[in-house]
Amino acid sequence: MAVLLTYTAEKHCEVHDPDGPPPASVVLILGIFFSVSETFTVSVKSPVSVQRGQTATLPCWLTPSQSAEDMEVRWYQGSDEFDTPVLLYQARAFHYSSQKASYAGRVSFGLKEETSGGLKAGDVSLKLENVTIEDVGKYICYVSSSDDYDSASISLSVTETGRSPLLSAVMKDDNKVNMSCQSDGWHPKPELSWSDSKKALISSNVSFSKNSAGFYSVHSWVLVSSSSEVSCSENSPPLQEGTWFHFWGCTIYHNYIVMCVKYIDTLDFTKNAKAFFFIIILIIIKFPFLTENVQLVDTGNELIKMKNPSDDMKDSLLRDNINAKFPDGDRVTCLTAVRGSPGFSSGRHYWEVSLQSANVDLKTSWWIGVTDKHKIPHDESFPPTTKNGFWFLSSCPKQEDTLHFSTEPETFIYVQSKPKTVGVYLDFDNRNLSFYNVEEKCLIGSLAAKFTGEVFPLFNPGKGDQGTMKILQRPAQDQSNNTEPVAKLQKNSPHYFI
């Protein structure tokens, strides 16, 4: 904004011709103009925190409000990077020749608020897209005109929510249980805490590590009595808008462990919006049940190969068709899923699936569980989650020590040894589905399921390995009131994982 000062003076001058008429008076008005530029102050709002991969706006504006269209605006990091700016605006244009390479194509002017007038109102905020961990640090907003200049700094922090923590329990001597909680992929360093139903627990065993990409891993463990209710929680500080993982809790009664996981995602304290989810892990008591001989339902799917029992083969076999062209690429989707028979709408049922074959490595790609779909969607984009009627346990090919539940959000389970045979126990009346490692004689985990109608055994051979799924069959004389399989699995089971 310019202030115009005007000085006006009158001067008289006579001009005449000796031979002409009387002289005439000419009045000259002289104007002198002075232009004075108003000074300004650069104001900012700091600090700014943003989730990795999102867009950050670093607010910066001129006080008092005035146009910055004819000014120089320079954003840079650190006092020694003035000549390699993040963004440079001069003479009403952006200049990229000296721009720091890592910001190319990701920066522009933003608005400190929706009602801002932009450059015309002195808003010179920086808009930074697809934020990375490397973007963390101090940014300087520098503005200059022909008569004045000023600058201010803003701190940018970038957060990344880690992988769903893995909670495990190992029985020890003297009625003690060693509880372990671990997670990775966090930024900045996460906070981890233990508590029971009465107080916070202090654990001296907390370790952190940082990988080459700048992400943190955390692992902690605590020894508790066998009658404890324990929870582990992790979050990224400072706790503002962000993601909070809260695992509540692990209740242990005389070598029987009941675990319950509570997952709260995107907890916005400004709006008090909470999305939460429960998975319940239960140890099943001994009771009579029926061991099922499950058959595969052949729908003519050319992406898989299957064989049901015959005179020369007692078990059902299932694997992917290695000669097929998969429209879903390397992903494992419903395109290779198979429904089993019979279906169940009441009672307790048990069947076993072998993942090992002679002379080949243990199968590394598979789904095992149940579904309420009479016909499995032949759609690679269909999400097979508990919300959509799919309850199953699956492998994690890229994480050999981890299994996966089809929950939403995803739940991962740490295992000390990969199962060679998976026992599936369906308690329809109590809405519970459990999975056992048959060789290790231990429970892998259980899902509390809201069955609303008939459910069917579900299998998926996955793809990319040489292994074959084998749905084991029992002789007819062994089908009546058989308690042996689960009873053996429950007996003195030393490890329980969630």
C-alpha positions as CSV (number, residue, x, y, z in Angstrom):
1,M,0.0,0.0,0.0
2,A,1.4,3.4,-1.0
3,V,0.7,6.8,0.8
4,L,0.6,9.7,-1.7
5,L,1.7,13.1,-0.5
6,T,1.1,16.2,-2.7
7,Y,2.7,19.6,-2.5
8,T,1.2,22.3,-4.7
9,A,2.5,25.9,-5.3
10,E,1.5,28.7,-7.6
11,K,4.0,30.8,-9.6
12,H,3.1,33.9,-11.7
13,C,4.9,34.8,-14.9
14,E,4.2,37.7,-17.3
15,V,4.8,37.3,-21.0
16,H,4.2,40.2,-23.4
17,D,5.1,41.4,-26.9
18,P,6.2,45.0,-27.1
19,D,4.2,45.5,-30.2
20,G,1.2,43.5,-29.0
21,P,-1.6,43.9,-26.6
22,P,-1.2,44.3,-22.8
23,P,0.6,41.5,-21.1
24,A,-1.3,38.5,-19.9
25,S,-0.7,36.6,-16.7
26,V,0.1,32.9,-16.9
27,V,-0.3,30.8,-13.7
28,L,2.0,27.7,-13.4
29,I,0.9,25.1,-10.9
30,L,3.8,22.8,-9.8
31,G,3.1,19.5,-8.1
32,I,5.6,17.4,-6.2
33,F,4.6,13.8,-5.3
34,F,6.2,11.5,-2.7
35,S,5.5,7.7,-2.6
36,V,6.2,5.9,0.7
37,S,6.0,2.0,1.0
38,E,4.5,0.6,4.2
39,T,6.6,-1.9,6.2
40,F,5.3,-5.4,7.0
41,T,5.9,-8.3,9.4
42,V,6.0,-12.0,8.4
43,S,3.8,-14.1,10.6
44,V,3.6,-17.9,10.8
45,K,1.7,-20.7,12.7
46,S,4.1,-23.4,14.0
47,P,4.5,-26.3,14.4
48,V,2.7,-28.2,11.7
49,S,2.3,-32.0,11.9
50,V,1.1,-34.2,9.0
51,Q,0.7,-37.9,8.2
52,R,3.3,-39.3,5.7
53,G,2.0,-39.2,2.1
54,Q,-0.6,-36.4,2.8
55,T,-0.5,-32.7,1.9
56,A,0.9,-30.2,4.4
57,T,0.2,-26.4,4.4
58,L,2.8,-24.3,6.2
59,P,0.9,-21.0,7.1
60,C,2.7,-17.7,6.4
61,W,1.3,-14.3,5.8
62,L,2.0,-10.5,5.9
63,T,0.9,-8.2,8.7
64,P,-0.7,-5.8,8.1
65,S,-2.5,-7.4,5.1
66,Q,-1.2,-6.2,1.7
67,S,-0.5,-7.6,-1.7
68,A,2.6,-9.8,-2.2
69,E,2.1,-10.2,-5.9
70,D,5.1,-7.8,-6.7
71,M,7.3,-9.1,-3.9
72,E,9.9,-11.9,-3.6
73,V,8.8,-14.9,-1.7
74,R,11.4,-17.5,-0.8
75,W,10.9,-20.7,1.2
76,Y,14.0,-22.6,2.2
77,Q,15.3,-25.0,4.8
78,G,18.0,-24.0,7.2
79,S,20.2,-20.9,7.1
80,D,22.7,-22.5,4.7
81,E,20.1,-23.3,2.0
82,F,19.0,-19.8,1.0
83,D,20.3,-20.3,-2.5
84,T,18.6,-23.7,-3.0
85,P,15.1,-22.9,-2.1
86,V,12.1,-25.2,-1.7
87,L,10.1,-22.5,-3.6
88,L,11.1,-19.2,-5.1
89,Y,8.6,-16.6,-6.4
90,Q,10.1,-13.4,-8.1
91,A,8.8,-10.8,-10.6
92,R,5.3,-12.4,-10.6
93,A,6.6,-15.9,-11.6
94,F,8.0,-19.1,-10.1
95,H,11.7,-19.9,-10.6
96,Y,12.8,-23.5,-10.6
97,S,16.5,-23.4,-11.8
98,S,17.9,-23.4,-8.3
99,Q,15.1,-25.3,-6.6
100,K,16.0,-28.2,-4.3
101,A,15.5,-31.3,-6.4
102,S,13.6,-33.3,-3.8
103,Y,10.7,-30.8,-3.9
104,A,10.3,-30.6,-7.7
105,G,6.6,-30.9,-8.6
106,R,5.5,-31.0,-5.0
107,V,5.3,-27.4,-3.9
108,S,3.1,-24.4,-4.6
109,F,1.3,-21.5,-2.8
110,G,-1.4,-22.6,-0.5
111,L,-4.0,-20.9,1.7
112,K,-3.6,-20.6,5.5
113,E,-7.4,-20.8,5.7
114,E,-10.3,-21.3,3.2
115,T,-11.3,-17.6,3.3
116,S,-7.8,-16.4,2.7
117,G,-7.4,-14.0,-0.3
118,G,-4.1,-15.6,-1.4
119,L,-1.2,-13.5,-2.6
120,K,-3.4,-10.4,-3.1
121,A,-4.0,-10.4,0.6
122,G,-0.5,-11.3,1.6
123,D,-1.0,-15.0,2.2
124,V,2.3,-16.7,1.1
125,S,1.7,-20.1,2.7
126,L,3.6,-23.1,1.3
127,K,1.6,-26.2,0.1
128,L,3.7,-29.3,0.2
129,E,2.3,-32.5,-1.4
130,N,3.1,-36.2,-0.8
131,V,5.0,-35.5,2.3
132,T,7.9,-37.8,3.1
133,I,9.9,-38.5,6.3
134,E,12.8,-36.6,4.7
135,D,10.7,-33.4,4.7
136,V,10.9,-33.2,8.5
137,G,12.6,-30.0,9.8
138,K,12.6,-26.2,9.9
139,Y,11.3,-24.1,7.0
140,I,11.9,-20.4,6.7
141,C,9.4,-18.1,5.0
142,Y,11.3,-15.1,3.6
143,V,9.5,-12.1,2.0
144,S,11.1,-9.0,0.5
145,S,10.0,-5.9,-1.3
146,S,12.0,-2.9,-2.7
147,D,11.7,-1.2,0.7
148,D,11.5,-3.9,3.3
149,Y,12.0,-7.6,4.2
150,D,11.2,-10.0,7.0
151,S,11.3,-13.8,7.7
152,A,10.0,-16.4,10.2
153,S,10.4,-20.1,10.6
154,I,8.0,-23.1,10.9
155,S,8.7,-26.6,12.2
156,L,7.3,-29.5,10.2
157,S,6.9,-33.0,11.7
158,V,5.8,-36.0,9.8
159,T,4.1,-39.0,11.4
160,E,3.6,-42.6,10.2
161,T,1.4,-45.1,12.0
162,G,3.1,-48.4,12.5
163,R,1.8,-51.9,11.8
164,S,-0.9,-53.3,14.0
165,P,1.1,-54.4,17.2
166,L,1.5,-58.1,17.8
167,L,0.6,-59.2,21.3
168,S,1.7,-62.6,22.5
169,A,1.7,-64.6,25.8
170,V,4.1,-67.4,26.9
171,M,3.4,-69.4,30.0
172,K,6.2,-69.6,32.5
173,D,6.8,-71.4,35.7
174,D,5.2,-70.4,39.1
175,N,2.0,-69.3,37.5
176,K,3.7,-66.5,35.6
177,V,3.0,-65.3,32.0
178,N,5.5,-63.4,29.8
179,M,3.5,-60.9,27.8
180,S,5.2,-59.4,24.7
181,C,4.1,-56.5,22.5
182,Q,5.9,-55.4,19.3
183,S,5.2,-53.2,16.3
184,D,7.2,-51.6,13.5
185,G,6.9,-48.9,10.9
186,W,6.4,-45.9,13.2
187,H,7.6,-42.2,13.0
188,P,8.5,-40.5,15.2
189,K,9.5,-42.9,18.0
190,P,6.2,-44.3,19.4
191,E,5.2,-44.4,23.0
192,L,4.3,-47.8,24.5
193,S,2.6,-48.5,27.8
194,W,1.4,-51.5,29.8
195,S,-1.5,-51.5,32.3
196,D,-3.7,-53.9,34.1
197,S,-7.3,-53.4,35.4
198,K,-6.0,-51.3,38.4
199,K,-2.9,-49.5,37.5
200,A,-0.1,-48.8,35.0
201,L,2.6,-51.4,34.8
202,I,6.2,-50.4,34.6
203,S,8.3,-52.4,32.2
204,S,12.1,-52.0,32.2
205,N,12.2,-54.1,29.0
206,V,11.5,-51.7,26.1
207,S,13.7,-51.6,23.0
208,F,13.7,-49.4,19.9
209,S,15.4,-49.7,16.6
210,K,15.4,-47.5,13.5
211,N,15.8,-48.8,9.9
212,S,17.6,-47.1,7.0
213,A,14.3,-45.5,5.9
214,G,13.9,-43.7,9.2
215,F,11.1,-45.8,10.7
216,Y,11.0,-47.0,14.2
217,S,10.3,-50.5,15.7
218,V,9.4,-51.1,19.3
219,H,9.4,-54.3,21.4
220,S,8.4,-54.6,25.0
221,W,7.6,-57.4,27.4
222,V,6.4,-57.7,31.0
223,L,6.1,-60.7,33.4
224,V,2.7,-60.9,35.1
225,S,0.8,-63.3,37.3
226,S,-1.6,-65.9,35.9
227,S,-4.6,-64.0,37.2
228,S,-3.9,-60.7,35.4
229,E,-5.8,-58.6,33.0
230,V,-3.2,-56.8,30.9
231,S,-3.2,-54.3,28.0
232,C,-0.6,-52.9,25.7
233,S,-1.0,-49.6,23.9
234,E,1.1,-47.7,21.4
235,N,0.7,-44.3,19.8
236,S,2.7,-41.5,18.1
237,P,3.5,-38.5,20.2
238,P,2.3,-35.8,20.5
239,L,-1.2,-37.2,20.8
240,Q,-3.2,-34.9,18.6
241,E,-5.3,-36.0,15.6
242,G,-3.8,-39.4,14.7
243,T,-4.0,-43.1,15.2
244,W,-4.1,-44.9,18.5
245,F,-3.7,-48.6,18.9
246,H,-5.1,-49.9,22.2
247,F,-5.0,-53.6,23.0
248,W,-7.3,-54.5,25.8
249,G,-6.5,-56.9,27.4
250,C,-5.2,-60.3,28.2
251,T,-7.0,-62.1,31.0
252,I,-5.4,-65.3,32.3
253,Y,-7.2,-67.8,34.6
254,H,-5.2,-70.9,35.7
255,N,-3.4,-71.6,32.4
256,Y,-6.5,-70.6,30.3
257,I,-5.9,-67.3,28.5
258,V,-8.7,-65.0,27.2
259,M,-7.4,-62.3,25.0
260,C,-9.4,-59.3,23.6
261,V,-8.1,-56.8,21.1
262,K,-9.5,-53.3,20.8
263,Y,-8.3,-51.3,17.8
264,I,-9.2,-47.6,17.5
265,D,-8.3,-46.0,14.2
266,T,-8.1,-42.3,13.3
267,L,-9.1,-41.0,16.7
268,D,-9.9,-37.3,16.1
269,F,-10.0,-35.5,19.4
270,T,-11.4,-32.4,17.8
271,K,-14.5,-34.2,16.7
272,N,-14.5,-37.1,19.2
273,A,-15.0,-39.6,16.4
274,K,-14.1,-43.1,17.3
275,A,-14.1,-46.1,15.1
276,F,-13.4,-49.3,17.1
277,F,-13.2,-53.0,16.6
278,F,-13.0,-56.1,18.8
279,I,-11.4,-59.5,18.2
280,I,-11.9,-62.0,20.9
281,I,-9.5,-64.9,21.5
282,L,-10.9,-67.6,23.6
283,I,-9.7,-71.0,24.9
284,I,-12.5,-73.5,24.2
285,I,-13.5,-76.0,26.9
286,K,-13.8,-79.7,26.2
287,F,-17.1,-80.9,24.8
288,P,-18.4,-83.4,22.3
289,F,-18.5,-82.3,18.6
290,L,-18.7,-83.8,15.2
291,T,-15.6,-84.1,13.0
292,E,-16.6,-83.3,9.5
293,N,-15.6,-84.7,6.2
294,V,-15.6,-81.6,4.1
295,Q,-15.9,-81.8,0.3
296,L,-15.0,-79.1,-2.2
297,V,-17.7,-77.6,-4.4
298,D,-16.6,-77.7,-8.0
299,T,-17.7,-74.6,-10.0
300,G,-15.5,-75.2,-13.0
301,N,-13.0,-72.5,-12.0
302,E,-10.1,-72.7,-14.5
303,L,-7.8,-70.9,-12.1
304,I,-7.6,-73.8,-9.7
305,K,-7.3,-77.6,-9.7
306,M,-9.2,-79.8,-7.2
307,K,-9.9,-83.4,-6.6
308,N,-12.5,-84.8,-4.1
309,P,-12.0,-88.3,-2.4
310,S,-12.3,-91.3,-4.7
311,D,-11.4,-95.0,-4.6
312,D,-7.7,-94.3,-4.9
313,M,-7.6,-91.1,-2.9
314,K,-9.1,-90.5,0.6
315,D,-8.6,-86.7,0.9
316,S,-9.7,-83.6,-1.0
317,L,-6.9,-81.8,-2.8
318,L,-6.7,-78.2,-3.9
319,R,-4.1,-76.0,-5.6
320,D,-3.7,-73.2,-8.1
321,N,-3.5,-73.9,-11.8
322,I,0.1,-73.0,-12.7
323,N,-0.8,-72.8,-16.4
324,A,-3.6,-70.2,-15.9
325,K,-3.4,-66.5,-16.5
326,F,-4.5,-64.8,-13.4
327,P,-6.3,-61.4,-14.0
328,D,-5.5,-60.4,-10.4
329,G,-1.7,-60.8,-10.9
330,D,0.2,-61.9,-7.8
331,R,-2.5,-60.9,-5.4
332,V,-4.6,-63.6,-3.7
333,T,-8.2,-62.7,-4.1
334,C,-11.6,-64.4,-4.3
335,L,-10.9,-65.5,-7.8
336,T,-9.1,-68.6,-6.4
337,A,-11.4,-69.1,-3.4
338,V,-13.5,-72.3,-3.1
339,R,-16.5,-73.1,-1.0
340,G,-16.8,-76.4,0.9
341,S,-19.8,-78.6,1.7
342,P,-21.8,-79.2,3.8
343,G,-22.9,-75.9,5.3
344,F,-23.7,-75.4,9.0
345,S,-26.4,-73.4,10.7
346,S,-26.0,-74.9,14.2
347,G,-23.9,-77.1,16.4
348,R,-20.1,-77.6,16.7
349,H,-17.9,-78.8,13.9
350,Y,-14.3,-79.6,13.3
351,W,-12.1,-80.3,10.3
352,E,-8.4,-80.3,9.4
353,V,-6.4,-79.0,6.5
354,S,-2.9,-80.1,5.7
355,L,-0.4,-77.6,4.2
356,Q,2.5,-80.0,3.6
357,S,3.1,-82.2,0.6
358,A,5.8,-84.8,0.0
359,N,9.1,-83.5,-1.5
360,V,8.0,-79.8,-1.6
361,D,8.3,-76.9,0.8
362,L,5.5,-76.1,3.2
363,K,2.7,-74.2,1.5
364,T,3.2,-70.5,1.9
365,S,0.0,-69.1,0.3
366,W,-3.5,-70.0,1.7
367,W,-6.8,-69.0,3.2
368,I,-8.7,-71.3,5.7
369,G,-12.0,-70.5,7.3
370,V,-15.7,-70.1,6.6
371,T,-18.0,-67.9,4.6
372,D,-21.8,-67.2,4.5
373,K,-21.7,-66.9,0.6
374,H,-23.5,-69.6,-1.2
375,K,-21.6,-68.4,-4.3
376,I,-18.2,-66.8,-3.9
377,P,-18.0,-63.5,-5.8
378,H,-15.8,-64.0,-8.9
379,D,-14.5,-60.4,-8.5
380,E,-10.8,-59.6,-7.8
381,S,-11.8,-56.2,-6.2
382,F,-14.3,-57.7,-3.7
383,P,-12.9,-57.3,-0.1
384,P,-13.1,-60.7,1.7
385,T,-13.4,-59.4,5.2
386,T,-15.5,-60.3,8.3
387,K,-17.8,-57.4,7.5
388,N,-18.6,-59.0,4.1
389,G,-19.1,-62.5,5.4
390,F,-15.6,-64.0,5.2
391,W,-14.0,-65.3,8.4
392,F,-10.6,-66.9,7.8
393,L,-7.0,-67.2,8.8
394,S,-4.4,-66.8,6.0
395,S,-0.6,-66.8,5.4
396,C,1.5,-63.7,5.0
397,P,4.0,-64.8,2.2
398,K,6.3,-61.9,2.9
399,Q,6.3,-62.4,6.7
400,E,7.1,-66.0,7.5
401,D,6.5,-65.6,11.2
402,T,3.1,-63.9,10.9
403,L,-0.4,-65.0,10.1
404,H,-3.4,-62.8,9.2
405,F,-7.0,-62.6,10.2
406,S,-9.6,-61.3,7.6
407,T,-10.7,-58.6,10.0
408,E,-11.3,-54.9,9.1
409,P,-8.9,-53.4,10.0
410,E,-6.4,-56.1,9.5
411,T,-5.1,-58.2,12.4
412,F,-1.7,-59.9,12.3
413,I,-0.7,-62.8,14.6
414,Y,2.9,-63.7,15.5
415,V,3.7,-67.4,15.5
416,Q,6.9,-69.2,16.5
417,S,6.3,-72.0,14.0
418,K,4.3,-72.1,10.8
419,P,1.5,-74.7,11.0
420,K,1.7,-77.8,8.9
421,T,-1.8,-78.8,9.7
422,V,-4.6,-76.3,10.6
423,G,-7.5,-77.5,12.7
424,V,-10.7,-75.5,12.3
425,Y,-13.3,-75.5,15.1
426,L,-16.7,-73.9,14.4
427,D,-18.9,-73.3,17.4
428,F,-21.9,-71.9,15.5
429,D,-24.2,-71.6,18.5
430,N,-21.7,-69.5,20.4
431,R,-20.6,-67.6,17.3
432,N,-17.0,-68.6,17.6
433,L,-14.4,-69.8,15.0
434,S,-11.0,-71.1,16.3
435,F,-7.9,-72.2,14.5
436,Y,-5.3,-74.7,15.9
437,N,-1.8,-75.7,15.1
438,V,-2.3,-79.5,15.1
439,E,1.3,-80.5,15.3
440,E,2.2,-78.1,18.1
441,K,-1.1,-78.8,19.9
442,C,-1.9,-75.2,20.5
443,L,-4.5,-72.6,19.7
444,I,-3.4,-70.1,17.0
445,G,-6.4,-67.8,17.6
446,S,-10.2,-67.3,17.5
447,L,-12.7,-65.0,16.0
448,A,-15.9,-63.9,17.5
449,A,-18.2,-64.0,14.5
450,K,-21.7,-62.6,13.9
451,F,-23.2,-65.5,11.9
452,T,-26.7,-64.6,10.7
453,G,-27.3,-67.7,8.6
454,E,-25.8,-70.8,7.1
455,V,-22.0,-70.8,6.8
456,F,-19.7,-73.0,4.6
457,P,-16.1,-74.1,4.9
458,L,-13.8,-71.8,2.9
459,F,-10.5,-72.6,1.2
460,N,-8.1,-70.7,-1.1
461,P,-4.9,-72.3,-2.4
462,G,-3.4,-68.9,-3.1
463,K,-0.7,-68.9,-5.8
464,G,3.0,-69.0,-6.5
465,D,4.1,-72.1,-4.5
466,Q,4.2,-75.8,-5.3
467,G,2.3,-76.9,-2.2
468,T,-1.1,-78.5,-2.2
469,M,-3.9,-78.0,0.3
470,K,-5.3,-81.3,1.6
471,I,-8.7,-81.4,3.3
472,L,-8.3,-84.4,5.6
473,Q,-11.1,-87.0,5.8
474,R,-11.9,-89.4,8.6
475,P,-13.4,-92.9,8.3
476,A,-17.1,-93.1,8.9
477,Q,-16.7,-95.1,12.1
478,D,-14.7,-92.2,13.7
479,Q,-17.4,-89.6,13.2
480,S,-19.6,-90.1,16.2
481,N,-19.1,-87.9,19.3
482,N,-15.3,-87.5,18.8
483,T,-13.7,-85.3,21.4
484,E,-10.1,-86.4,20.7
485,P,-8.8,-83.8,18.3
486,V,-9.6,-80.6,20.2
487,A,-9.0,-82.3,23.6
488,K,-5.4,-83.1,22.5
489,L,-4.9,-79.6,21.2
490,Q,-6.0,-78.0,24.5
491,K,-4.0,-80.2,26.7
492,N,-1.1,-78.3,28.3
493,S,-0.9,-75.9,25.4
494,P,2.1,-73.7,26.3
495,H,1.8,-70.9,23.7
496,Y,-1.2,-68.7,22.9
497,F,-0.9,-65.9,20.4
498,I,-3.3,-63.1,19.3
